[in-house]
Amino acid sequence: MAPTTVTTASSEGEWRQLDKRVLLVTGAVVTGIAGGICLPVLLGLSSGAWFGNGPRRGIGLLLLLTAAVLLVLGSVAVQYATWRRTRYRIGPDRVDLHSGLLFVKRRSLARERIRSVDLTANPLLRVLGLVKVRIGTGESSGSGESSLVLDPVGRAEGERLRAELLDRPVDVPAAVAEGALAVLDPSWIRYAPTSFVAPALGVAAAGAVMQVSDFFGFQGEVIEWTGDRFHDTSVAVMVGTLVLAALVVGAIGALGLWVEMWWGYRLDREPGGVLRVRRGLFTTRSISVEERRLRGVELVEPLGVRPFGAARVDAVATGIADDKESDHADLQVLLPPAPRAVADSVVGLVLREPRTPMDTPLTPHPRAARARRLRWALLWAAAPAAVLVPLGLWLTSVLLYIAAGYAVVAFPVAVLLAVDAYRSLGHALSGGYLLTRSGSTARRTVALQRSGIIGWTISQSVFQRRSGLITVTATTAAGAGGYTVHDASEPAALALASEAVPGLLAPFLEPAPPGRADARR
């Protein structure tokens, strides 16, 4: 079943319909949903009674089968009507999409505003040779008016649309190499179990076992079986073993998730100044970033992979970091956690710099910034203990032991994280880039194009004023919308902002009074 073309051709382009195999997709998905609903009803809610002898079994199976068939056929019929009412057109100036069954919706994007054409295919779409095409303008819009989604079209049609809509004349220096900038090294998988995803997956797996066992009515047997395994062991050994088992399960899950997300990874620079990331084992993704909307890069070093000398590279570009309309939230990732040397090389290639700006030494921040982080860390660590102690004195002494154990662990960890956060602070100017670094659980170093800075936000609390510190944020239309230099000395921060974009901050600075070397706001 090839995609249908509506033969109403005009100078504005041909109207086309989505691929008719969307009916097969809907039928397969709803069949799976129907099976997932009917089987628990049969086994769980009826306690298996319909598998017994007698007419009750036949009636129950017939009712379930009839309901499942009606659900599938009804869904396919609705999808067919929707498919007949949906069409799109690629004109010389605009891309149009008309859809809607009861309420007709007409969407249109100017081609000159289109900044990305991303292709996604889950396993079912891959089997059928289909892809979902998302055409975006690179603008954040909670109303969903900044993108069009064609779901689905044939893979060849998706590639044709991508090539056509991103084909623009761009002046690219002849010395800039095109082709592969980075390809997957399977050894990078060693960083997957060190991420925070691993323990989260372990906890989720334990919770899923309890939920499923409760649904089918044998949660008590699961708890009893687990208790029997630790009948002759202490509580501490039992808890430690269960935590270790959860971490092992989480690590295995993290490995599987990494393979699914990053298998086949490849970063290319294509003609016309487009960076393209392709990746995915079962669900394949093709993500495009126009270099003309790139305003820098971000080097991310999560706490788990940092001791192993690894880092991730994200794009700082307009309209992708906070894109709420996409079905995956990692559009900005250009390189998964990889050795730092590889990450630095990718940064240089993406920015077209012979030497990566990340090698520039950063200016450290005053020791008063360390004191602020220590105070805040100890305050947050003390808050739970401050709640547990009064409750323990009022209700039970068990809470006092819990508070003591918590304090023994939490306070040293808080101090270590605060010191690490202080050591991460730094800023510098490197050629055409502003560099700023901060963070502990995820240390982030941003190289932001100075030409992409459109304003400055300067803040100073009462406590910062007493310590001679100030926080400045470079405002930009790309990425997170602003990148902050935290707790720098006031003269250094104002001088940095003034030098990064000459003339932008000058009207808001007061001339230094006689005898003072630093400028005041």
N, C-alpha and C positions, 0 to 999 in steps of 0.2 A: 504494500500500500504506500505509494509515493505521495509526497505532499501535493495538495491540490492548488492550482493556480486559478484564481478568479479572473477570467479574461475580460477585464474592464480597463485595458491598458490606456494610458494617457501620457501626456508629457510629465505628469507627476509620478510615474512609475506604475507597476502592476500591483494589484491587490492579491495577496497570497493568503492561504489558510495554513494553520498549523498542521503538522503531520497527523494523518488519520490513525496512526498506530497509538495515539494517545488513548484510544478506546481499549486497546490491549493492556496498556499500563493501568488504566483505571480498573479494568476487570481483574487483573492480577492482584492489585493492592487491596481491593475490597474483598476479594476471595480470602486473602490472608487475614484481613480484619474479621471477616465472618467466622473463619475457623478459630481465630483467637478468642472470639466471644462465645461461640457455641460449645467448644470443648470444655472450658472452665464451668459453664452452666451445667453441662452433662456430668462432669466428674465431681465438681465441687459443691454446687448448690443442691444437687440431688443425691449426693453421697453415693453415686454409682448405682442407684436403684434401677435406672433404666437399662442397665446391663443384665438385670435378672431375667427370669423366664416370665412368660405370660404376655398378654396384649399390651400391658403398660409400656414395655420396652419398645414395641413397634410404633405406638402412638407418639411416644416422646421423640424417637429418632425421626419420624415423619414430620413432626412439627418443626424440629430444629432444621432439618434439611430444607423444608419449604421456606422457612424464614431466611435461611442463608441464600437460597436461589433468588428470592424476591429482592433481597438487599443488593445482590450483585447485579441483577438485571436492571433494577431501578437506577442504580448508580451509573451504569453504562448508558442507559437511556438519557439521563440528565447530562452526562458528559457529551453524548452525541449532539444533543441540542445546543450545548454550549460551544462545541467545536464548529457547528454550522454557523454560529453567530459571531465567531471570532476571526478576524482577518487583520493583516498588517501590510504596510506598503513602505518601500524604501524609495523615496523621491530624491531629486537632486539637492533639495534644501532641507527636507524634513523627513522624519520617521513617524509614521502614524500607526496606531493600534486601536481598533474598534472591537469591543467585547461586551458581554453582558447578555443575560437571558431575559430577565424581566425588566431590568434597568440597563439601558445601553450606556456604555462608558466609552468616550472617545478621548484618546490621549495622543499627544503630538510633541515631539522633541526636535528642536533645530539641530541639524547635523553638525553645525559649527560648535555647538555646546557639548557634543558627545566626547567623553574622555576615556571611557572604558567599555569593552565588550568582553564579558567573562563567560566562559563555557563550563558547565557542570553536568556530570552524568553519573547517576548512581548505578549500582549493578544492574538493575532492571532496564534502565535506559541504555546502558552499554550493550546488553544482550540484544536489544532491538535496534541498535545503531542510531540512537537518538541522543540529543543533548538539550539542556535548558540554556537559553541565551539570555543574559541580563545586560541591557544597554544602559549605561549610566552617564550622567553629566558631571560627576565629580562634585556634586553639591549635596549637603545634608538637608533632608526634608522629611520631617515627621509625617507629613501627609502622603508620602509616597509618590509625589509628582516629579521626582527627579530621575526616574528610571522607568524603563519598559522591560517586561519579562515575556519572552516567547517560550512557552513550555508546553510541548517540546517541538523541536524541528529535527530534521535529519542531520547527522554529523557533518556531511558535506555542505549542507545549507548553512549550518552554524559557522563553519570555517569561512565560507564565502562571505557571510554577513560581517564577520570580524575583519576580514581583509578589506572589504569595501568601506566599512564605516571608519576604520582607523587609517585609511590611506590618505595622508595629507603631505604636501610638500614641506619638509623641514630641513633647515640648513644644519647639516651635521658635519663637523670637521672631518676632513679626510683621514686624519690620524686616528680617529676613534674606531676601534675594532668592533665589528659586529659578530654575531654568533654567540656561542656558549660562554657565559661569564662564570658559571659554576654548575657542576653536576654532582649527583649524589655519590657520596662515599659510604658504603654500607657500614663502615666502622663507626660512623657517627651515632649509630643506634645505642652505643654504650652510654650516652648521656640521658637516654629516656628514663631509666629507673631512678635517676637522681633528682628528677623534677618533683614538684609538689603534687603532681597528678597521681603519682604512685600511691602514697598513703590515702589520698582521697578515693581512689578506685578500690583500695582494700576495704575501707569503711563502707563504701557503697555496696561492695559484694556481700559483706556480712549482713548489712541491712536487707539486701534483696533476698538472701536465704531465709531470714526471719519472716519477711513479708510473704514470700511464696508458701513457706510451711504453714503460716497462719491461715492463708487463704484456703489451703487444702485440708486444714484441720489437724495437722500433726506437728505444730510448733512445740508442744510439750514434749513429744518424743525426741525432737532435735535437741532441746535443752537437756533432757535426761541423758541422751547419748553422749553429749559433750561433757556433762558432769561425770559420767562413768569413766571417761578417758583420764580424768584428773582426780580420781577418787582418793588416791594415796599421796597427793602432792599438795603443797601449800598454795595459798591464794596468790602469793607473789609469783610463784612459778607458773601457775595457771594463766594469770594475766599476761605475764611476759611471753608465754608460748602463743597465746591467742594473738597478741599484738604482732609477734614475729610472723605468724601465719598470715595475718592480714597484710603485712608489708610485702611478703613474698607474692601473695596473690595480686596485690597492687602493682608490684614490679612487673609481673608477667602481663598484666593488663596494659601497663604503660608501654611495654615493648610492642604489644599488638596494636595499640592506638598509634604509636609512632610509625609502624609499618604501613598502616592504612592511610595515614595522613601524608607521609613523605616519600613513599616508594615511587620511583620514577621521577624524582625531583630534577628539575633543570631550570636554570635561569639564563635567558637569552636576551640579547639586544637585537631587535629586528630593524630592518630598514624603516626610516621615517621617525626614528627616535622613540621606540616603544620597548619597554622592558616587559618580558613575558615570563611568568612563573607557571610551570606545569608540574603537577604532582598528584599522587593518590593511587592506591592499589585497587580497591573496589569502587570507590567513588572518585572519579577523575575530575580535576579542576584545572582550568586554564585562566589565569588572572593577568590582566594587562594594565600597565601603568605608563602613561605618557610621560616622557622625561620633561616635557615643557611644564608639567604641573608638579614636578619634583622640587622640593625646597630643602632637601637635606636627607640625612639618614640618622637612625638611632641605633646605637650598639647596646644591646640588652644582655646583662650578665646575671641570670638568676642565681640565688644563693646556692642551689644544689649543684650547678655545673661550674660555678666560678672556681672552686678549688682544683678542678681538672683543666683549667685554662681554656674554657669554651665560652662562646658568646653567640647571640642571635642578632641578625641584622633586619631592621624594619625600615620601611620607606616613610619619610615625612613628606606627604603629598596631599594635595587638596582633595577633600571629599571621600577619603577611604578609611581613616582611623575610626571615626564614629558613625560608620554607615549602618543605620538600623534597618535598612531594607534588605540587606543581604542575608542569606540563610547560613552563612558562616562568617565568623567575626575575626578572621585572621587574614584579611585581604592585604594588610600592609607588610606581611612577613616576606622578605626577599630571600632570607637564608635561615634554615633551622639551626639550632645549637650545633656549632662546629668548632674546631680548633681556632684559637684566637688569630693565628696567622692567616688562616683561610678567611675569617671574617674581615680582617683588615684589608686583605687583598680585594675582597668583594666590595668593600666600602670605596676603595680607590677606583675600581673599575666603574662602579655605578655613578660616582661623582665625576668621572673623567679626570681624575687627578693623578699625576705620576707618583705622588706620595700621599698616603692617607692622612687626613687631618687629625685622626685619632692618635697619631704619634706625637702630637704637640704636647709639651709639658703643661700641666694645669697649675694655676695659681691656687695654693691652699687657702682655706678660710681661717679666721682668727679662732683662738682657743675658746673664746666666749661661745662660739657655735657648738663646740663639744659640750660645754656645760648645759646649754639649752637642751640638747638631745638627751643628756643623762637625766635631767630633771623630768622631762616628759616621759621617758622610758620608765623611770622608777614610779612616776605617778600612775601610769597605766598598769604597771605590774602590781602596785599596792591596792588598786581599786577592788579587785575580787576578794583579796584577803580582808580588806576593810568591811566587806559585806559578810564574809563567812565567820569572822571572829564574833561579832555581836550575836549572830544567829546561833553559833555554837554555845555561847554563854547562856543563851535563852532557852534553846531547844535541847541540844545533845552535844556531848563532848566529841562525838565522832567528827563533827564539822570543824572542831579545833585541830584535830589531827590532819584533816584534809587541808586546812589552811596552812598548817606548818609545812606539810609536804609540798604544797604549791609554792610557798615562799622560797623553799630551798632550791627549787628548780627555776622559778620565774625570775627572781631578782638577778642571779648571775647571767641568765640568758638576755634579760633586758639590758644589762650593762654592756655585754659583748655586742649586741646589735646597735646600741647607741654609739659606741666607740667606732664600730665599723661604718655606721652611717656618716659619722664625722670625717673619717678618713676618705670616704667616697666623694666628699664635697670638693668642687673645683670648677674653675672657669678660665677661659682664655679666648683670644682671637687668633685665628690661623688663616691668613690670606683672606678669602672672601667668606669665611665661616665664623660664626659664634659657637664656641664650645661650652657646654655646661654639663656637669655630672652630679648626680645625687642618687640616694637610695641605698638600701641595705639588702632586704630580701630580694630585690631586683634592682641592681645598680644599672642606671641608664646614663649613657653618654650621648648627647645630641650634638650633631654637627649641622647647624642651621645656617642657610644662606643669609648673609647680611642683607642682601637685596630683597629677601622675602619678609623682612621685619617691617610691619606696618604701624607699630606703636609700642609703647612701654607702659607697664603697670608697676607702680612703685608703692610698696606698703612697708609700714614700720609700726609695730606694736609698742606699747608702753615699755614692756620688758626689753624689746630689741633696742629701743632708744637709750635705755639705761646702760646697755652693753655696747653701744656704738655699732650695731648691726642693722642691716637693711636687706629687704628682699625685692628683687627686680624681675619682672616677667616680660620676655620678648613676645609680643603679640604677632601672630601670623595667621594667614588664612588656611594653612596646611596642618595636617596631623592633628594634634590635640588642641590646637588653637592658641597655645601659649607654652613657652618653655622657660623655666624659672631658675634663677640663680639665688639659692637659698642662703640666708644668713651670712652675707659677705660684709666686709667692712664698708661703711657708708661712702668714704671717699673713693675706694676701689670700685664699688658697684656703679656709682654715678659716672665715674671716668670710663668704665667699660661700656655702659650704655651710650654715652656721648660719642665715644670713638667708633663703636660698632656701626652706627648710622649717623654720620655727622649732620648736625643741624636739626635732627628730629626732636631731641630733648632740650636743646639750648633755650628755647623760649620759656621753659618751665624751671630753669635753674636761676637762682639768685646769685649775683656776683659775690665772690668771697669778700668778707669784710677785711679791712686792713689788718695785716698780721696773721691772717688765716690762709693756709696754703690750699685747703680743700674747699670745693664748691658745695654750697648748701642748696637744698630744694627751695 
